[in-house]
Amino acid sequence: MTCTIREPQPAYVEILEPVKGAETLEEAEAHLDGMIVPRVVRLNGIPLRVPRGHRIEVHEMAVDGEDVLKVTLTLFARRVVVGAEALPEPEPEDRG
């Protein structure tokens, strides 16, 4: 059995304000008048609970020519794990 270990990737973060009655993204943006009050936060497609009154900060960064952002936000967590993780060496491929 071959175990593939993937390199860490940047997260896909969505900070959104749902606009009731809007059928398209263009309609939603037209209703917002340039101001977004985020009410929905998703991390890699998973909705998260963010405490009311806590700021969401977005910071622009450049990393090796790639455009990325640093996002700072406070989340509710049911469980936080800080510890070691076993990463077994991948088995050599059978070339026979």
C-alpha positions in Angstrom: 0.0 0.0 0.0 1.4 3.4 -1.0 0.9 6.3 1.3 1.0 9.7 -0.4 1.8 12.7 1.8 0.6 15.9 0.3 2.3 19.2 1.0 0.2 21.8 2.9 -1.9 24.1 0.6 -3.3 27.5 1.3 -6.9 27.4 2.5 -9.9 28.6 0.4 -11.6 31.2 2.6 -15.0 32.7 1.7 -16.2 35.8 3.6 -19.7 36.5 2.4 -22.8 38.6 2.9 -25.9 36.7 1.7 -28.3 39.0 -0.3 -31.9 37.9 -0.1 -33.8 37.9 -3.4 -30.7 38.2 -5.5 -30.6 35.5 -8.3 -27.1 36.2 -9.6 -23.8 37.4 -8.2 -24.2 40.6 -10.2 -27.6 41.3 -8.6 -26.2 40.6 -5.1 -23.2 43.0 -5.7 -25.6 45.7 -7.0 -27.6 45.5 -3.7 -24.5 45.8 -1.5 -23.6 49.4 -2.6 -19.8 48.6 -2.2 -20.1 47.6 1.5 -20.0 44.0 2.6 -21.1 43.0 6.1 -19.9 39.4 6.4 -22.4 37.0 7.9 -21.1 33.7 6.4 -17.5 32.4 6.7 -16.5 29.2 5.0 -13.1 27.4 5.1 -12.5 25.0 2.3 -16.3 24.9 1.8 -17.2 24.2 5.4 -19.3 26.9 7.2 -17.8 28.2 10.4 -19.2 29.9 13.4 -17.6 33.3 14.0 -18.3 35.2 17.3 -20.4 38.3 16.7 -18.3 41.5 17.2 -15.0 39.9 16.3 -13.1 41.4 13.4 -12.1 39.6 10.3 -8.8 41.0 8.9 -7.5 40.4 5.4 -3.8 41.2 4.7 -2.3 41.2 1.2 1.0 39.2 0.8 3.3 38.1 -2.0 5.0 34.7 -1.7 7.4 33.6 -4.5 5.4 35.5 -7.1 2.0 34.0 -6.1 -0.8 36.3 -4.9 -2.0 35.0 -1.5 -3.8 36.7 1.4 -3.3 36.3 5.1 -6.7 36.2 6.9 -7.0 36.7 10.7 -10.3 35.7 12.3 -11.7 34.3 15.5 -13.6 31.0 15.4 -15.6 28.9 17.7 -13.9 25.5 18.1 -15.4 22.3 19.6 -11.9 20.8 19.9 -8.4 21.9 19.4 -5.6 19.4 19.1 -1.9 20.4 19.5 0.5 17.5 19.4 2.6 15.2 17.3 1.4 13.3 14.2 3.0 10.1 12.9 4.1 10.4 9.3 5.3 6.9 8.2 7.8 6.7 5.4 6.2 5.8 2.1 6.7 2.2 1.0 9.0 1.8 -2.0 7.2 1.1 -5.3 7.4 -2.5 -6.5 9.3 -2.4 -9.8 9.2 -6.0 -10.5 
